[in-house]
Amino acid sequence: METESSTPETGGESTLDRLEALLSADDAPQEPSEPQQEAQADEPATDEPEKVDAEDKGDETPNEYQLADVAKLLGADESSLDVDEDGAVLIKTKVDGQEGKVKFADLIKSYQLQGHVDKQVREAAEVRKQAQEYAQAVQQQTQVQQAVVGKIAEAKVIENQLAQYQGINWAALEDSDPVQAMRLQRQMGELKQAYQAKVQDINQTQSHIQQQQSQQTAASLESERQALLNACPEWGSEAVATKEKQQIAADLKARGYTDRDIQGLSDHKAVLLARDAMLYRQGKAASNVAEKQIRAAPKIIKPGSTASRNTNHIQKIHQEVRRTGSRQSTIDYLLATGKV
């Protein structure tokens, strides 16, 4: 006993002393070490700025902006903007001297509506311009034609005057009154010159009219061609346009149209109507062919269906008949095929 209790351990402490020290250390309240105390002391320091930030954030209003900032973002004058009670931005307006305020949504709708109206106005103005130009061209052409009619009437008068000189016996007149004969010949020569000048003027005027008509026809055809390309962009390809034009011509001929009727088809709306009719009939014909092919095709049976199982069963019995030739297999085959 004395030997065990007095046996020295490392540090001069016995085993019993060390156990008592450990037990007393577990029972005693633990004191925080200096590093832990420093950490605890530092924690309020780190929490304090967070509280301050939270308080500061509570005072800020990030969802609110100054009207001047909004005007700057929009590139507008601040005096042209306002704010309603809900904080929505309004645009100040002035129409026919009356001031008002509109929201952005209403302003966008108004802009879109105005754009639609402006487009219609431009289209109407273009149509009106074309109508005016056509009316002016027709008026000018009418005036020129009336002038031609007047010139033709004048030429007829000169022609009638010249006819009076055809009954004169110039040889007898020269023998009886040479002076009178010379005077009448001079008058007849002047009438002939006037008649030739009048005829030349008429020919030039008629040529001018034909030139104007050709120009108007060419302009009208070009306008119709452009309208046709806008409505049918596929015809921008020369190959596609040529092919479909030939198909349209063949379809129209099959319905009694003559070559003259087809060549005179210049209105783009009529051409589009003829094209739609041709494509419709082509599609209908293709549909009829496909329907006939479907009707002529053998019936398709889904895998695992009753018909499929019966067919397989009959085939197996038939194979059995061919393999064995037994009486029972023959009876089974006849019953399965419904022949008995």
C-alpha positions as CSV (number, residue, x, y, z in Angstrom):
1,M,0.0,0.0,0.0
2,E,2.7,2.4,1.0
3,T,4.7,1.4,-2.1
4,E,1.7,2.1,-4.5
5,S,0.6,5.4,-2.8
6,S,4.1,6.7,-2.6
7,T,5.1,5.8,-6.1
8,P,6.0,9.1,-7.7
9,E,4.4,10.1,-11.1
10,T,5.5,12.6,-13.6
11,G,5.5,16.1,-12.0
12,G,5.7,14.7,-8.5
13,E,1.9,14.0,-8.3
14,S,0.3,10.7,-7.3
15,T,-2.4,9.2,-9.3
16,L,-4.9,9.9,-6.6
17,D,-3.9,13.6,-6.5
18,R,-4.4,13.8,-10.2
19,L,-7.9,12.2,-10.1
20,E,-8.9,14.6,-7.3
21,A,-7.7,17.5,-9.3
22,L,-9.7,16.4,-12.4
23,L,-12.8,15.9,-10.3
24,S,-12.5,19.3,-8.7
25,A,-11.9,20.9,-12.1
26,D,-15.1,19.4,-13.5
27,D,-17.1,20.6,-10.4
28,A,-15.7,24.2,-10.5
29,P,-17.2,26.8,-12.8
30,Q,-15.2,27.2,-15.9
31,E,-13.6,30.6,-16.4
32,P,-13.4,31.8,-20.0
33,S,-10.0,32.1,-21.3
34,E,-8.6,35.4,-22.4
35,P,-9.0,34.7,-26.1
36,Q,-12.7,33.9,-25.5
37,Q,-13.1,37.0,-23.5
38,E,-11.6,39.0,-26.2
39,A,-13.9,37.4,-28.7
40,Q,-16.9,38.2,-26.6
41,A,-15.6,41.7,-26.1
42,D,-15.3,42.1,-29.8
43,E,-18.8,40.8,-30.6
44,P,-20.7,43.9,-29.4
45,A,-18.3,45.9,-31.6
46,T,-19.3,43.8,-34.6
47,D,-23.0,43.9,-33.8
48,E,-23.1,47.6,-33.3
49,P,-22.4,48.6,-36.9
50,E,-25.1,46.1,-38.1
51,K,-27.7,47.8,-35.9
52,V,-26.6,51.1,-37.2
53,D,-26.9,49.9,-40.8
54,A,-30.4,48.5,-40.1
55,E,-31.5,51.7,-38.6
56,D,-29.9,53.6,-41.6
57,K,-31.7,51.3,-44.0
58,G,-34.9,51.9,-42.3
59,D,-34.6,55.6,-42.9
60,E,-33.7,55.3,-46.6
61,T,-36.4,55.3,-49.4
62,P,-34.8,53.5,-52.4
63,N,-38.2,53.1,-54.1
64,E,-38.7,56.9,-54.4
65,Y,-37.0,59.2,-56.9
66,Q,-36.9,62.8,-57.5
67,L,-38.9,64.1,-60.5
68,A,-35.7,65.7,-61.8
69,D,-34.0,62.3,-61.9
70,V,-37.0,60.9,-63.8
71,A,-36.9,63.8,-66.3
72,K,-33.2,63.2,-66.8
73,L,-33.7,59.5,-67.4
74,L,-36.4,60.3,-70.0
75,G,-34.4,63.1,-71.6
76,A,-37.3,65.5,-71.0
77,D,-37.8,68.8,-69.3
78,E,-38.8,68.6,-65.7
79,S,-41.5,71.2,-66.2
80,S,-43.2,68.9,-68.7
81,L,-43.7,66.2,-66.0
82,D,-45.9,65.9,-63.0
83,V,-46.8,63.2,-60.4
84,D,-50.2,62.1,-59.2
85,E,-51.3,61.1,-55.7
86,D,-50.2,57.5,-56.4
87,G,-46.8,58.5,-57.5
88,A,-47.3,57.8,-61.2
89,V,-45.5,60.1,-63.6
90,L,-47.8,62.2,-65.8
91,I,-47.0,64.1,-69.0
92,K,-48.3,67.6,-69.3
93,T,-50.1,68.2,-72.6
94,K,-51.6,71.2,-74.4
95,V,-54.2,70.5,-77.2
96,D,-56.0,73.4,-78.9
97,G,-54.9,75.7,-76.1
98,Q,-56.3,73.4,-73.3
99,E,-53.7,72.0,-70.9
100,G,-54.0,68.5,-69.5
101,K,-52.1,65.6,-68.1
102,V,-51.9,62.0,-69.3
103,K,-50.2,58.8,-68.1
104,F,-47.5,57.0,-70.0
105,A,-49.8,54.1,-70.9
106,D,-52.3,56.6,-72.4
107,L,-49.6,58.4,-74.2
108,I,-48.3,55.2,-75.7
109,K,-51.8,54.2,-76.9
110,S,-52.3,57.7,-78.3
111,Y,-49.0,57.4,-80.1
112,Q,-49.9,54.0,-81.6
113,L,-53.3,55.2,-82.6
114,Q,-51.8,58.4,-84.1
115,G,-49.3,56.2,-86.0
116,H,-52.2,54.1,-87.4
117,V,-54.1,57.1,-88.4
118,D,-51.1,58.7,-90.0
119,K,-50.5,55.6,-92.0
120,Q,-54.1,55.6,-93.2
121,V,-53.9,59.3,-94.0
122,R,-50.7,58.7,-96.0
123,E,-52.3,55.8,-97.9
124,A,-55.4,57.9,-98.5
125,A,-53.2,60.8,-99.6
126,E,-51.3,58.5,-102.0
127,V,-54.5,57.2,-103.5
128,R,-55.9,60.7,-103.8
129,K,-52.7,61.8,-105.4
130,Q,-52.8,59.0,-107.9
131,A,-56.5,59.7,-108.6
132,Q,-55.7,63.4,-109.2
133,E,-52.8,62.6,-111.5
134,Y,-55.0,60.2,-113.4
135,A,-57.8,62.8,-113.6
136,Q,-55.3,65.4,-114.8
137,A,-53.9,63.0,-117.4
138,V,-57.3,62.1,-118.6
139,Q,-58.2,65.8,-118.8
140,Q,-55.1,66.6,-120.7
141,Q,-55.7,63.8,-123.0
142,T,-59.3,64.9,-123.5
143,Q,-58.2,68.4,-124.3
144,V,-55.6,67.1,-126.8
145,Q,-58.2,64.9,-128.4
146,Q,-60.6,67.8,-128.7
147,A,-57.8,69.8,-130.3
148,V,-57.2,67.0,-132.7
149,V,-60.9,66.9,-133.6
150,G,-60.8,70.7,-134.2
151,K,-57.8,70.4,-136.4
152,I,-59.3,67.6,-138.4
153,A,-62.4,69.7,-138.9
154,E,-60.2,72.5,-140.2
155,A,-58.4,70.2,-142.6
156,K,-61.8,69.0,-143.9
157,V,-62.7,72.6,-144.7
158,I,-59.5,73.1,-146.6
159,E,-60.0,69.8,-148.4
160,N,-63.5,70.9,-149.5
161,Q,-62.0,74.2,-150.8
162,L,-59.4,72.3,-152.8
163,A,-62.1,70.1,-154.3
164,Q,-63.6,73.2,-156.0
165,Y,-60.4,73.7,-158.0
166,Q,-60.6,70.2,-159.5
167,G,-63.5,71.2,-161.9
168,I,-61.5,74.0,-163.5
169,N,-60.3,73.5,-167.1
170,W,-56.9,75.1,-166.6
171,A,-56.0,75.0,-170.4
172,A,-59.1,76.8,-171.5
173,L,-58.8,79.3,-168.6
174,E,-55.2,80.1,-169.5
175,D,-56.2,80.7,-173.1
176,S,-59.1,82.9,-172.2
177,D,-57.8,84.6,-169.0
178,P,-54.2,83.9,-168.2
179,V,-54.1,86.3,-165.3
180,Q,-57.2,84.6,-163.6
181,A,-55.6,81.2,-164.2
182,M,-52.4,82.3,-162.4
183,R,-54.3,83.8,-159.5
184,L,-56.4,80.6,-159.0
185,Q,-53.3,78.4,-159.3
186,R,-51.6,80.5,-156.6
187,Q,-54.6,80.2,-154.3
188,M,-54.8,76.5,-154.8
189,G,-51.1,76.2,-154.0
190,E,-51.6,78.0,-150.7
191,L,-54.5,75.8,-149.8
192,K,-52.5,72.7,-150.5
193,Q,-49.7,74.0,-148.3
194,A,-52.1,74.8,-145.5
195,Y,-53.7,71.4,-145.8
196,Q,-50.4,69.6,-145.7
197,A,-49.3,71.6,-142.6
198,K,-52.7,70.8,-140.9
199,V,-52.3,67.1,-141.6
200,Q,-48.8,67.1,-140.3
201,D,-50.0,68.9,-137.1
202,I,-52.7,66.3,-136.7
203,N,-50.2,63.4,-137.1
204,Q,-47.9,64.9,-134.5
205,T,-50.7,65.4,-132.0
206,Q,-51.9,61.9,-132.5
207,S,-48.4,60.6,-132.0
208,H,-48.1,62.6,-128.8
209,I,-51.4,61.1,-127.5
210,Q,-50.2,57.6,-128.3
211,Q,-47.0,58.3,-126.4
212,Q,-48.9,59.6,-123.4
213,Q,-51.1,56.5,-123.4
214,S,-48.1,54.2,-123.6
215,Q,-46.5,56.0,-120.7
216,Q,-49.7,55.8,-118.6
217,T,-50.1,52.2,-119.5
218,A,-46.5,51.4,-118.5
219,A,-46.8,53.3,-115.2
220,S,-50.1,51.5,-114.4
221,L,-48.5,48.1,-115.2
222,E,-45.5,48.9,-113.0
223,S,-47.8,50.0,-110.2
224,E,-49.8,46.8,-110.5
225,R,-46.6,44.7,-110.7
226,Q,-45.3,46.2,-107.5
227,A,-48.6,45.7,-105.7
228,L,-48.6,42.1,-106.9
229,L,-45.1,41.5,-105.6
230,N,-46.0,43.1,-102.2
231,A,-49.0,40.8,-102.0
232,C,-47.2,37.7,-103.4
233,P,-43.5,37.9,-102.4
234,E,-42.9,34.4,-103.9
235,W,-43.0,36.0,-107.3
236,G,-39.8,37.8,-106.5
237,S,-38.2,34.6,-107.9
238,E,-38.5,34.7,-111.7
239,A,-38.6,30.9,-111.9
240,V,-41.5,30.7,-109.4
241,A,-43.4,33.6,-111.1
242,T,-43.0,32.1,-114.6
243,K,-44.1,28.6,-113.5
244,E,-47.2,29.8,-111.6
245,K,-48.1,32.2,-114.5
246,Q,-48.1,29.3,-116.9
247,Q,-50.2,27.3,-114.4
248,I,-52.7,30.2,-114.0
249,A,-53.0,30.6,-117.8
250,A,-53.6,26.9,-118.2
251,D,-56.2,26.9,-115.5
252,L,-58.0,29.9,-117.0
253,K,-58.0,28.4,-120.5
254,A,-59.6,25.2,-119.0
255,R,-62.4,27.5,-117.9
256,G,-63.0,29.2,-121.2
257,Y,-60.7,32.2,-121.1
258,T,-59.1,33.2,-124.4
259,D,-55.4,34.2,-124.8
260,R,-56.6,37.8,-125.3
261,D,-58.5,37.7,-122.0
262,I,-55.4,36.3,-120.2
263,Q,-53.0,38.8,-121.7
264,G,-55.3,41.7,-120.7
265,L,-55.3,40.5,-117.1
266,S,-53.3,43.3,-115.5
267,D,-55.1,44.2,-112.3
268,H,-53.1,42.6,-109.5
269,K,-56.3,41.8,-107.5
270,A,-57.7,39.8,-110.4
271,V,-54.3,38.0,-110.8
272,L,-54.3,37.1,-107.1
273,L,-57.8,35.8,-107.3
274,A,-56.9,33.7,-110.3
275,R,-53.8,32.4,-108.5
276,D,-55.8,31.5,-105.4
277,A,-58.4,29.6,-107.5
278,M,-55.6,27.7,-109.3
279,L,-53.9,26.7,-106.1
280,Y,-57.2,25.7,-104.5
281,R,-58.0,23.4,-107.5
282,Q,-54.5,21.9,-107.4
283,G,-54.8,21.2,-103.7
284,K,-58.3,19.7,-104.1
285,A,-57.0,17.5,-106.9
286,A,-54.1,16.3,-104.8
287,S,-56.4,15.6,-101.9
288,N,-58.7,13.5,-104.1
289,V,-55.7,11.5,-105.4
290,A,-54.5,10.9,-101.8
291,E,-57.9,9.9,-100.7
292,K,-58.1,7.3,-103.5
293,Q,-54.7,6.0,-102.5
294,I,-55.8,5.7,-98.9
295,R,-59.0,3.8,-99.9
296,A,-57.1,1.4,-102.1
297,A,-54.4,0.7,-99.5
298,P,-54.7,-2.5,-97.4
299,K,-56.2,-2.2,-94.0
300,I,-53.6,-1.7,-91.3
301,I,-54.0,-3.7,-88.1
302,K,-52.4,-2.5,-84.8
303,P,-50.0,-5.0,-83.2
304,G,-51.7,-7.1,-80.6
305,S,-55.2,-6.6,-82.0
306,T,-57.7,-9.4,-82.2
307,A,-57.5,-9.6,-86.0
308,S,-53.7,-9.9,-85.8
309,R,-54.0,-12.7,-83.2
310,N,-56.6,-14.6,-85.4
311,T,-54.3,-14.2,-88.4
312,N,-51.3,-15.6,-86.5
313,H,-53.5,-18.4,-85.2
314,I,-54.7,-19.4,-88.6
315,Q,-51.2,-19.3,-90.0
316,K,-50.0,-21.6,-87.2
317,I,-52.8,-24.1,-87.9
318,H,-52.1,-24.0,-91.6
319,Q,-48.4,-24.7,-91.0
320,E,-49.5,-27.6,-88.8
321,V,-51.7,-29.0,-91.6
322,R,-48.8,-28.8,-94.1
323,R,-46.4,-30.3,-91.6
324,T,-48.5,-33.3,-90.3
325,G,-51.5,-33.5,-92.6
326,S,-53.5,-34.9,-89.7
327,R,-57.3,-35.0,-89.8
328,Q,-57.6,-32.9,-86.6
329,S,-55.3,-30.1,-87.8
330,T,-57.3,-30.0,-91.0
331,I,-60.6,-29.7,-89.1
332,D,-59.1,-27.0,-86.9
333,Y,-58.0,-25.0,-90.0
334,L,-61.4,-25.2,-91.6
335,L,-63.1,-24.1,-88.4
336,A,-60.7,-21.2,-87.8
337,T,-61.1,-19.9,-91.4
338,G,-64.9,-20.2,-91.2
339,K,-65.1,-22.6,-94.2
340,V,-67.2,-25.1,-92.2
